[in-house]
């Protein structure tokens, strides 16, 4: 009997491994191999268009830390964009989810669809649409400001250094706050209705429920959202490329644009790969730090 159970357990494990093989194959081919190959080629002088290259050691990394100030300037823009976007999306997404949670079923459906719709739009569509909205002369925002007599507040929103990065943050928030809202809304659905009703009977008002139930019980969602937002902000490319092109000047030039120019304009793929490796390490450190901070608050709440 025991031998039959062992045989059955072995067959189940074998079947599990067989079903895992396709996933492991694609993971190796499309993720692990490119990462390892990129790391190796970052120690060469490869141009990216032929196989003629030689190993030059850590020269690309030394140059990155000594004679590439534009990379670190762009890293500063990335960090500011990622942190500010994450803070805005987290707070606004939670508040929107809390609002939608308390609406009737009909209005919940309407707002969930309306707020999530921008998430599925291609970056090109979002960039083109907002370029018209933010245009200096004919843009919707400036037209509205002029209509109410606030001409002094009009700007060339993506054409001035003082406003360009904030304009991109606005567009990014508009596009992805719906994703944050949905995450929080799903998490709020798991808050026990019986517990909330018992709290109401005991005299708890809306603020008490928010403070002692919804906020603590959605800490895990906050952690997930922070990780998604930080990593997304640090590797953001399409929106910057199509909305501002990194300008005016270097006001919105992020690391991905620097890497793109180094690879496809300067034809220095090995240097671009070194930049990508450092960016990957920084994103990994930020992710671990974000998880650690969120985990600490989660532990405190427990």
Secondary structure, DSSP 4 states (H G I P E B T S, - for coil): -HHHHHHHHHHHHHHHHHHHHHHHHHHIIIIIHHHHHHHHHTTB---SSSS---B-TTHHHHHHHHS-HHHHHHHHHHHHHHHHHHHHHHHHHHHHHHHHHTS-HHHHHHHHHHHHHGGGS-HHHHHHHHHHHT-TTT-HHHHHHHHTT-GGG---TTTSHHHHHHHHHHHHHHHHHHHHHHHHHHHHHTS-HHHHHHHHHTT--HHHHIIIIIHHHTHHHHHHHHHHHHHHHHT--HHHHHHTTT-STTTT--HHHHHHHHHHTS--HHHHHHHHHHHHHHHHHHHHHHHHHHHHHHHHH-
